[in-house]
Amino acid sequence: MTVATPLLVAAIKFKWQKDGKTYDYFIPEDMTVNVGAKVVVETARGETTVEVMAIKAESEMAQKKIVRIVGPETEGTQA
């Protein structure tokens, strides 16, 4: 029997948010994400770059995974 390892969750904040609210996205198993990292997530309006505010062990709100990490060579470009 294979036991599924729960995915870590990143609490992210969109650039336009002023209230401090965060949204939870799963961190793919093959990805290492740190607080403060810029990552790309899928939204209803397409992909966008966001900042990781916290890492959580679990979340009941997360539904989607982070698409990719924004590297230094792509920083500043809108995904």
C-alpha positions as a Markdown table, in Angstrom:
| # | Residue | x | y | z |
|---|---|---|---|---|
| 1 | Met | 0.0 | 0.0 | 0.0 |
| 2 | Thr | 1.3 | 3.4 | -1.0 |
| 3 | Val | 0.8 | 6.3 | 1.5 |
| 4 | Ala | 0.4 | 9.7 | -0.2 |
| 5 | Thr | 2.6 | 12.4 | 1.3 |
| 6 | Pro | 0.6 | 15.6 | 1.9 |
| 7 | Leu | 1.8 | 18.5 | -0.1 |
| 8 | Leu | 3.1 | 21.6 | 1.6 |
| 9 | Val | 1.1 | 24.8 | 1.1 |
| 10 | Ala | 2.3 | 28.3 | 0.2 |
| 11 | Ala | 0.3 | 31.3 | 1.4 |
| 12 | Ile | 0.7 | 33.9 | -1.3 |
| 13 | Lys | -0.2 | 37.5 | -1.7 |
| 14 | Phe | -1.3 | 39.3 | -4.9 |
| 15 | Lys | 0.4 | 42.6 | -5.7 |
| 16 | Trp | -2.9 | 44.5 | -5.8 |
| 17 | Gln | -3.9 | 43.3 | -2.3 |
| 18 | Lys | -3.7 | 45.9 | 0.5 |
| 19 | Asp | -5.5 | 44.1 | 3.3 |
| 20 | Gly | -2.9 | 41.4 | 4.1 |
| 21 | Lys | -5.1 | 38.5 | 3.0 |
| 22 | Thr | -3.3 | 35.5 | 1.6 |
| 23 | Tyr | -4.4 | 32.6 | -0.7 |
| 24 | Asp | -3.2 | 29.1 | -0.4 |
| 25 | Tyr | -1.6 | 27.1 | -3.2 |
| 26 | Phe | 0.0 | 23.7 | -3.1 |
| 27 | Ile | 3.7 | 23.4 | -3.6 |
| 28 | Pro | 4.5 | 20.6 | -6.1 |
| 29 | Glu | 6.6 | 17.8 | -4.6 |
| 30 | Asp | 9.6 | 18.5 | -6.9 |
| 31 | Met | 9.7 | 22.2 | -6.0 |
| 32 | Thr | 11.4 | 24.0 | -3.1 |
| 33 | Val | 9.8 | 27.3 | -2.3 |
| 34 | Asn | 10.9 | 29.8 | 0.4 |
| 35 | Val | 9.2 | 32.7 | 2.1 |
| 36 | Gly | 9.7 | 35.8 | 0.0 |
| 37 | Ala | 10.1 | 33.9 | -3.3 |
| 38 | Lys | 8.3 | 35.0 | -6.4 |
| 39 | Val | 6.2 | 32.3 | -8.0 |
| 40 | Val | 3.7 | 32.0 | -10.8 |
| 41 | Val | 0.2 | 30.8 | -10.1 |
| 42 | Glu | -2.9 | 30.2 | -12.2 |
| 43 | Thr | -5.9 | 32.4 | -11.6 |
| 44 | Ala | -9.2 | 32.9 | -13.3 |
| 45 | Arg | -7.6 | 35.6 | -15.3 |
| 46 | Gly | -4.5 | 33.6 | -16.3 |
| 47 | Glu | -1.1 | 33.2 | -14.8 |
| 48 | Thr | 0.4 | 35.9 | -12.6 |
| 49 | Thr | 3.5 | 36.4 | -10.4 |
| 50 | Val | 2.9 | 36.5 | -6.7 |
| 51 | Glu | 5.0 | 36.6 | -3.5 |
| 52 | Val | 5.1 | 33.7 | -1.0 |
| 53 | Met | 4.3 | 35.1 | 2.5 |
| 54 | Ala | 4.3 | 31.8 | 4.5 |
| 55 | Ile | 4.7 | 28.0 | 4.2 |
| 56 | Lys | 2.1 | 25.8 | 5.9 |
| 57 | Ala | 1.9 | 22.1 | 6.6 |
| 58 | Glu | -1.7 | 21.9 | 5.4 |
| 59 | Ser | -4.7 | 23.9 | 4.2 |
| 60 | Glu | -8.3 | 23.3 | 3.6 |
| 61 | Met | -8.5 | 26.2 | 1.2 |
| 62 | Ala | -5.7 | 25.2 | -1.3 |
| 63 | Gln | -7.1 | 23.9 | -4.6 |
| 64 | Lys | -4.3 | 24.6 | -7.2 |
| 65 | Lys | -0.6 | 24.1 | -7.4 |
| 66 | Ile | 2.1 | 26.7 | -8.0 |
| 67 | Val | 3.1 | 26.7 | -11.7 |
| 68 | Arg | 6.8 | 27.6 | -11.3 |
| 69 | Ile | 9.3 | 29.7 | -9.5 |
| 70 | Val | 10.3 | 33.1 | -11.0 |
| 71 | Gly | 14.1 | 33.0 | -11.4 |
| 72 | Pro | 16.4 | 36.0 | -11.5 |
| 73 | Glu | 16.5 | 35.9 | -15.3 |
| 74 | Thr | 12.7 | 36.2 | -15.5 |
| 75 | Glu | 12.0 | 38.5 | -12.6 |
| 76 | Gly | 10.2 | 41.7 | -13.5 |
| 77 | Thr | 8.4 | 40.1 | -16.4 |
| 78 | Gln | 4.7 | 39.4 | -16.2 |
| 79 | Ala | 4.0 | 35.7 | -16.7 |
